[in-house]
């Protein structure tokens, strides 16, 4: 009886994919690198795909309310991104430390680190929530919003900031899961949060039964409820011990030294994302000069771009986990090989996806709005940015690799160069003095991504990140 090695390998591959989705305990410091990346990346990609669906669904329902509502969501999103920066900074630190402890086979240390990161997260969320909720109209005005945009968007912005703890915890705990190699738990948490949000969006925006129509504010209420239930699920996994980590109340005894260490690592990480997000805020401010239609077109296009890029973040997060755990296991060469393999896979994926977006840029926009000017601006934004998608993949993965090693300072400098020194001034100069308008902003976004990828690749090849201690 003849054997079928190809069939056996295919069966094994599908078995690995099923296990990765269900959640299985594996040692990512041994065996095939490609298979380890596959098992990590599949649930991470599925997790980010659901986040992508949420981003598009959210703007789809709000788009029914008109250009002012879309513009208000775009401006509020650019403001709440500051909260994301804090959450992602803490998440990076927690993921790096947890991954390193898991690589060292110190599961108790990993659980203790996760608990202290949660305490730090709660501490920073309270003042942000209070200030953001109280000063929502002033924040929108600061971003150049018109009186109509402020009127429809103040409630949305206040609820979004007021519920920022759910945003921070969802980011943080999912990063803890990823650092521990439990990508399936992170996937399920985000799916629960975002499926609920998609179901609740039309109910709270347009009203249903006893629920009154809340307009734009309803989108934020739906998001807050969905994320809260997602966080509750995360805590159930952490305390129930069904994942790779098991937390108990003893892990939450205040450890000031560890919190300081986490904040020290997360500080540059927060700055890293603040650099990037402040740049997006600046671009939003530049786009506001061209009216609500241009701002709405840009907002919809960016949501579609996020839809395309978020699955690639799944591959980048897999690379970060491989780097952290393999450095902990004293296998830096295996960590490096993992990153280059992820770069190749992600560049091919995003290159193909970019071609699809270029071919269907106008139909994609018409799915969200019937305004011809909004469609025109958004379609141009889509195909210009999609041209550089393969380069975006390389930049995303090399930057995440530094973060996975606990080196959050290097990506901060890379982002500073690409976004503040190049992107912001060049976008303003091309859009306004040179008269390119919104098109100038779109071109510069692609240029900045090319710069980021080049610097990231050159610096990663030096290998300095291999010596980072966390």
N, C-alpha and C positions, 0 to 999 in steps of 0.2 A: 504493500500500500504506500503510494508516494505522498510525501509531505508537501505542504503548500506554505513556504516561509512568508511569501507576500501576504497571503490571507491571514496568517497568524499575526504578522506585524500590524495589519490593518485592524484586526480584532483587538489587539493590545492597545492600539492608539485610541480606538473608540472607548475602550474600557477606562483608559486614563482620563478622557474627556468627561465621561459619566462620573468618575470618582471626583474629579475637580469641581464639578457642579454640585454634587451631593455634599462634598466636604470630606477630606480624608487627611490623616496625619502622615506627613512625609518628611524625610530629611532632604532638604534642598542643597545640602553641601556634598552630596554623593550622587553617583550615577550620571546618566545622560543629561547634559546641560539643556539640549533642545527639549527633552521631555519635561524637565523641571520647569522651564519657561512656559511650555504649553499648559501644564497643570496649574501654574500660577496665573497665567495670562487669561485663560478662557473665562473664569468667573470675574476677573477684573474687567475684561472687555465687556462682558454682559452687564456688569454693574454700571459701567460708564455709558453703555448704550441706553440703558433705562434713564440715566441722568439726561442723556441727549434727547430722548423722547419727551421727558418732562419739560426741558427748555423750549422745545418746539411747540408742545401742546399748550404751555402757558401763554406763549405769545400768540398762538392761534386763537384762543378764546378771547384774550384781551384785544386782539386785532379787530374783533367784531364791534368794539366800542368806538373805533375811530383813531385817527393819527395822533391826537393829543394823548389818548390813553396809552398807546404804544410808546410814544415819546416819554411819558412819565415813568413807565416801567423801565425803559432803557436808562434814564437818568438815575432812578432809584437803584437799579442794578449796579450802575457804576459807583454809587455811594456804598452800597452794602458790600461791595467787593473789598472795601477796607476791612470789614469784619471777616470776610473770607481770608484775607491776608493773615490776620491774627490766628484764625483757626488753623490755617494751613501751616503756619510757622510752628505752632505747638504740635500739630500732627506730624510734621517732618521730624521734629525732635523725638517725639514718642516712638514713631516707627523705627527710627535709626537705633535708638537705645534698646527697644524691645527686640528688634531683629538681631542685634549684636548679642544680647543675653541668650536668645534662643540658639544662636550659632554656638555659643559657649556651653549650651545644655543647662543653663541656669534659669529654669522655669519660674522659680520663686522670685528671683530678681526681676524677671520680665513682668510678672503680675504686679509687683510692688511699684515698678516704674510706671505701668499703665494707670494705676490708681492715683499716683501723685500727679500725673498729667491731667487727669480728670478734675482733681481739686484746683489745679492752676487754671484750667479752662473755666470753671464756675466763677472763680475770683475775678477774671477779666471781663466776663460777660455782663455783669450787673451794671457797672457805670455806662457801658456802651448802650445797653437797652434803655436806660433812663434818659440819657442825653438825646439819643436818636429819636425816641418817641416824642419828647417834648419839643424838639426843634426841627421837625420834619419839613414844614414849609420853608423855613430859613435855609435849610440844606439844599432844597430844590432850587430856590432862588439863587443861591451861591453858584449853582451849576448852569445858570443862564436860562432856566425854565421860564416860559411865558406865564402870564396870570392864569390862562386856561389850563395849562399843564399842571401848575401848582394846585389848582382847585381840584382836579380829578385825581392827582397823585399823592396828596399829602397823607390821606388815610392809609394808602398802600405802603408808603415809606415808613409811617409810624408803626404799623403792625409788623413790618419786616424787621425793623430795628428792635422793637420790643420783644420779639421772639428769637433774638439772635443766639440765645443759649442753645436752642435746638440745632441751629446751623453749626455752631462750634462743636457740640458734642457729636453730631453725626459725622463730621469730618474727622474729628480726633479718634473716636472709637473705631471707625472703619480703618484708619491708618494703623491703629494698634493691631487690629485683626490681620491686616496685610503684613505688618512686620513680623507677626507670629507665624506667617504662612497660612493663615486661615482665611483665604480670599473668598471662599464660598459664603462665610458668615457676613462679610462686608457686602457681598452682592445681594444677599437676601434682605439685609437691612435697608439698603437703598431702594430695592424693588418695592418693598412694602411701603416706604415713605412716598415714593413717587407715583406708584399706582393709585394710592389713596388720594394724592394731590390731583391727579388727572381726573379721577371720578368726582372729587369735590369741587373742582374749578368751575364748571358750568352751573353747579347748584348754588354756590355762593356769589358768583358774578351776576347771573341772570335771575336767580331766585327759583325756588321749587318748594311747593307745599307751604309749610310754616316758615321756611327760610326766606327772608326778604332779599330782593336784589340789592347787592352791595356794590355793583360796578367794579371798578379797578381794585378797590379795597378788598373785595371778595377773593381775588386771586391770592392776596397775601394771607388771608385767613385760612384758605384751603391749604396753602403751603405750610403754615405753622402747625395745623392739625396733623397733616401727613408726616411732617418731620418729627413731631412729638411722639407719635406712635412708632416711628422707626427707631427712635432713641430708646423707647421702652423695650423694644425687641432686642436691641443691642445689649442692654443691661441684663435682660433675661439670659442671654447667651453667656455673658461674662460671669455672672454669679451662679448660673446653673452648671457651668463647667462642661457644657456639651461641645465647646470649641477647644482650641489648643491652649487657651489660658483659662484659669479659674481664679476669680477674685473673691475675696472675703473681706469683712469689715476690718480685719487687722491690717490689711494693706493700705487702708486709708488713714492710719495714724500719721499725723503731719511729719514729713521728713523734709525739713527746710533745706538741708544740703542738696538733696536730690532735686527738689523743685528749682533751686538756684541753678543746678547743672542743666536741667531741662530748659530753663529760661535762657541760659547762656547759649545753648545750642539753637534754641528757637528764635532768639533775638535776630541774628542775621537772616534766618529763614523768614521771619515776619517782614524784615526790611526788604528781603528778596522779592516777596510778593507785593509789598507796598510799592516798590519801584515799578514793577510791571503793571500793577493795577492803577497806580497814579497816572501812568502813561495812558492807559485806556480812558481814564477820567478826562485827561487833557484832550484826547482825541474827541471824546464826546462833547467837550466844551467847544472845540473847533467846529465840529459838525453843527452845533446849535446855531452858529452864525448863518447857516444856509436855510433855516426854517424848519418847521415841523415835518414837512414831507421828506426832506433830506435826512433828518434825524430818525424818522420812522423807518425809512429804507435801510439806513445803516444798522439800526437796532435789529430789524428782522434778519438782515444778512449775517450779522454777528451771531445771532441765535442759530442760524443754519450752519455757520462755520463751527460753532461749538458742538453742534450735533455731529458733525463730521470728525472733529478732533478728539472728542472725549473717549471713543473706543481706543484711540492710540495712546491715551493716558493710561489705559489698562496695561498695555505692553510696557510703557515707561515705568509704571508702578511695579510690574513684575521684575524689571531690571533692577530697581531700587532694592527690592526684597532680596534678590540674589546677591547683590553687592553686600548688603548689611550682614546677611547670615554667613556668607562665605568669608568675609573679613573676620567675623567672630570665630569661625572655624580655622583661621589662619591659612586660607586658600585664596590669596589675592589674584593669582593668575586665572583661576576659575571665575572669579568675579568679573575680571576684565573681558574674558571671552564671552561671558553672558551678555555684556553690554553691546559688544559689536554685533552679535547675532540678533539682538533686539533691534538694533539700528537698521539692519538689512531688511528684516521682516516688516518693520513699521514703514520704512521708506517705500517699499513696493506696495503695501496696502494703501497708504495715503496718496501715492502717485496715481493709482487706479481710481481712487475715490475723487481725486481732484479733476480727472478727465470727465467723470460723470457730472460733477457740479458745473464745469465749464459748459458742457453740452446742454444742460437743463437749467441754466441760471434763471431765465425768465419764467418758465413754468413753475419753478420752485417758489419764486416770489408771488406769482399769481395765486398760489394756494393759501396765501396769508392776507392778501389785500387786493382790492380792485382799483386802487388809486394809481393812475398811470405814471405819475411822477415818482411815487414811492417805489413802484416796480422798476422803473428805469434806473434809479440810483442804486437800489439793492442788487439788481442783476449785474450791474457793472462792478459793484464791490465783490460779489461772489466770484466772478471769473478772474478778476485781477488777483485776489488773494489765493485762489485755488491753484494758480500757476506754480506757486512756490511750495506746495504741500510736501513733496518729498524732503525738502530742506527742513521744514518744520519738524519732521519726524526725528531727524538727527539731533536738532537742538533740544527737543523735549527729552529725549532719552539720555543724552550726556548730562544735562542739567539734573535730571532725576537721579542719575547714578552718583553724582556728588552728594546729593541729599541723602541717599541711601547709606553712604559711607559716614554720614554725620558731618560732612563738610558743607555747611550751609553758607559759609562766607564766600567761597569762590563763585557760586551762581549769583550771589548778590552783585558782585562786581561785574559779572558778565551781563546781567540784566541792566545794570546802571549804564554800561557802555551802549548796549543795543537800543534801550528804550529812551533814556533821558538825554544822553549825549547826541544820539542820532535821530531816533524816531520823532520825539516831540518837536524840536526846533525845525527839522526838515519837513515834517507834515504841515506845520504852520506856514513855513516859507513857500512850499509848493501850492498849498491850498489858497492862500490869501495874496501875498505880494506877487507871486508868479501867475496867479489867476487860474490855476488848474481846478479850483473848487474841491468838491468831495473826492474827485478822481485822484487828486494829488495825495490825499490822506490814504487812500487804498493802496497806491503804489508804494508809499513809504512803509506801510505795515509789512509788505513783503520784503522790502529791502532790509528792514530791521531783523526779520527772522533769519535771513541769510547771514547777516553779521553775527547773530547769536550762535548759529550753528557752527560757523567757522571758528569763532573764539572757543566755544565749548569743546570742539573736537581737538583743537591744538592743545588746550590745557589738560584735557583728559589724558592725552597721550604721554604727558610728563610723568604720570603715575604718582604724583604727590598725595593724592587722595587715599592711596593704599596705607599710608602711615598715620591716618587720622585715628585718634583715641577717643572713645565716647564711653 
